[in-house]
Amino acid sequence: MRALVYGVPPEDVGVPEHAGPLVQNLARTPTGLRDMPDPVLPHEDWVIARPLLTGICGSDSKQILLDFGADAADNALAAFCSFPQVMGHEVVAEVVELGPRARGLEAGQRVVLNPWLSCGPRGIAPPCPACESGDYSLCWSFTDGDIKPGIHTGLSADVTGGYAELMPAHDSMLFPVPDSIPDEAAVFADPFSVSLHAITRHPPPRSGRALVYGAGSLGLCAVAILGALYPDVAVAVVARFDAQAELAGHFGAAKVLAHEPRSVLIEELVAWGGGRLRQPLLGLPMAHPGAVDVVYDTVGKPETFEVGVRVLRARGTLVKAGVHAPGRWEWSPLYFKEISWVGSNAFGVEEVDGRRRHAIEHYLDLVTAGRIDLRPMLTHTFRLERWREAFLAIADQGESGAVKVAIDQR
């Protein structure tokens, strides 16, 4: 099969004059199209699927664009992956082959991927406590069994992802897509689920105020979720690019703000939320009382945390859903206001409207009911052989207007 492989020698590609750093990185990324053996079934309850439409996740683009940050070398999660990799885990696919013990699926069926390589896919029984409780992204077994280390599809050398012509998956990792849901909506099942987990595990108070920091896929999904499930909550969004800002308004944000200058951003959030601004001798001002009940930070950089803790109310919550390299930040408001700074890792079984189901099932239900429509976020699609153009659109979002970019193999 043809696949986009990460972990191969860089190709000799020219760089346009005055290219930005991410465009320069794309020219030297250790990534390329290769012919490789078709996937085999690791166990008899696995299947082979043909990817149709695969969204490019922010973590994939950071890896391929080498956008790790200055202090990325010391990363504990390096223990949970193996190389070379064929990434792509936001996948709509068609089942083409079933193992003899695969259940609940049929050849020709359209499915979306739940990518976690947890106990069930690894054939480990009994399941670990995390899997038993439905917290598949916290599985204890990501390096165990006869599948090479990897927390999800595309991060294990044994389990290739959607940037390829074929993809293996355990029968529990695939959810049938109703005929009424087009591929362009189904492809958002994964990023929606990530944001759903962050919000339902750390919900805003009734009639409260929430700040969504960042208006990429996770941020815009968060805005849509807050509008659908918490309609009495006022939502502000920080957007970096014009295309993102327009979609944030489309999805119902009450306030859409530019990401810089940060001092002005803080002032506008405090004016919106009704807090009181305090000006230090140096640096950014702080609100106390604060203006916001909960911040969903989908960027995860020191400069975004510094704004979040300054605008939060006392004992508010800063939810870190974005992934970036660590760095120093001025966090005295964190302890002064007794703020809860919590991480949010992907998704599993979640509770929505009093029902506990897998996050992807919640997504398909909400789409079918007409409560969620994320299709406007899909701004660009490219064939697999044009993968470099796809990542170039992401590297230069201000110029391209890209929000969600996908690889289209239909």
Disulfide bonds with the S-S distance in Angstrom:
none
